[in-house]
Amino acid sequence: MTLYYYAVASEKFLLEEEPFEEVLKERRRYYQEQEQAIDFWLIKAPAFLEAPEMAAVKSLCPQPAVAVVSTNKTFITWLKLRLEYVATGEFAAPSSTIPDPLASASALSA
């Protein structure tokens, strides 16, 4: 199992109200300069929020939600400081309740 860290917010906030595209471009550029592999993913309607242990987090986040998931805790902490209105946390996956940490719930229901 791998430990994943996340920052989750409403899709409207993160993708429309914040200059989030610029944040991701900046981070990708930094990773390229450091010759570091990308270790973060943007997920619309993150399926991990459907896990029973994530019910409290899901209830705090206006839907539809979007999440940035990473194996880099420092990056998620930086996002929380940069964006402020996001919930952060961690989970281990794959597990019986979160078989795919990067899955979208909308893709699962299609």
C-alpha positions as CSV (number, residue, x, y, z in Angstrom):
1,M,0.0,0.0,0.0
2,T,1.0,3.6,-0.7
3,L,0.2,6.6,1.4
4,Y,-1.5,9.3,-0.6
5,Y,-2.1,12.9,0.5
6,Y,-4.9,15.0,-0.9
7,A,-6.3,18.5,-1.1
8,V,-10.0,18.6,-1.9
9,A,-12.3,21.5,-2.7
10,S,-15.4,22.3,-4.7
11,E,-14.9,22.1,-8.4
12,K,-16.2,25.6,-8.8
13,F,-13.8,27.0,-6.3
14,L,-10.7,25.2,-7.5
15,L,-11.2,25.3,-11.2
16,E,-13.2,28.6,-11.7
17,E,-12.5,30.9,-8.8
18,E,-8.8,30.2,-8.2
19,P,-5.9,30.6,-10.7
20,F,-5.3,26.9,-10.2
21,E,-4.2,26.2,-13.7
22,E,-1.2,28.5,-13.2
23,V,-0.4,26.8,-9.9
24,L,-0.2,23.4,-11.6
25,K,1.8,24.8,-14.5
26,E,4.3,26.4,-12.1
27,R,4.6,23.1,-10.2
28,R,5.1,21.1,-13.4
29,R,7.8,23.5,-14.5
30,Y,9.5,23.2,-11.1
31,Y,9.5,19.4,-11.3
32,Q,11.0,19.5,-14.8
33,E,13.8,21.8,-13.7
34,Q,14.5,19.5,-10.8
35,E,14.3,16.4,-13.1
36,Q,11.7,15.0,-10.7
37,A,8.9,12.7,-11.8
38,I,5.3,14.1,-11.5
39,D,3.8,12.8,-8.3
40,F,0.5,14.6,-8.3
41,W,-2.8,14.2,-10.1
42,L,-5.9,16.3,-10.5
43,I,-9.1,14.2,-10.1
44,K,-12.6,15.4,-10.8
45,A,-15.3,13.7,-8.6
46,P,-12.6,11.7,-6.7
47,A,-13.8,8.2,-6.0
48,F,-11.9,7.9,-2.7
49,L,-14.5,10.3,-1.2
50,E,-17.0,7.5,-1.5
51,A,-15.1,5.3,1.0
52,P,-16.9,5.1,4.3
53,E,-13.9,6.4,6.2
54,M,-14.0,9.6,4.0
55,A,-17.7,10.5,4.8
56,A,-16.7,13.3,7.1
57,V,-14.4,14.9,4.5
58,K,-17.0,14.5,1.8
59,S,-19.7,16.2,3.9
60,L,-17.5,19.2,4.4
61,C,-16.8,19.7,0.7
62,P,-19.4,21.2,-1.6
63,Q,-20.1,18.9,-4.6
64,P,-19.1,18.4,-7.2
65,A,-15.6,18.1,-5.7
66,V,-12.1,18.0,-7.2
67,A,-9.0,16.8,-5.6
68,V,-5.3,17.0,-6.0
69,V,-3.8,13.7,-4.9
70,S,0.0,13.2,-4.4
71,T,2.5,11.0,-2.7
72,N,4.3,14.2,-1.7
73,K,3.0,15.5,1.7
74,T,5.0,18.7,1.4
75,F,3.3,19.6,-1.9
76,I,-0.2,19.1,-0.4
77,T,0.8,21.2,2.6
78,W,2.0,23.9,0.3
79,L,-1.3,23.7,-1.7
80,K,-3.2,24.1,1.6
81,L,-1.2,27.2,2.5
82,R,-1.6,28.6,-1.1
83,L,-5.3,27.9,-1.5
84,E,-6.6,28.1,2.1
85,Y,-10.2,26.9,1.4
86,V,-9.3,23.2,0.8
87,A,-9.6,20.2,3.1
88,T,-6.5,18.1,3.3
89,G,-5.7,14.6,4.6
90,E,-4.3,11.2,3.7
91,F,-5.3,7.7,3.0
92,A,-3.6,4.4,2.2
93,A,-4.4,2.6,-1.1
94,P,-5.1,0.3,-2.6
95,S,-7.5,-1.0,0.0
96,S,-10.8,-2.7,0.2
97,T,-12.6,0.6,0.3
98,I,-10.3,2.6,-2.0
99,P,-9.1,0.1,-4.7
100,D,-7.8,2.9,-7.0
101,P,-6.6,6.1,-5.4
102,L,-6.7,8.0,-8.6
103,A,-10.2,6.9,-9.8
104,S,-13.0,9.3,-10.6
105,A,-16.5,8.5,-9.3
106,S,-17.9,9.8,-12.5
107,A,-15.8,7.3,-14.5
108,L,-17.0,4.5,-12.2
109,S,-20.7,5.3,-12.7
110,A,-20.4,5.6,-16.5
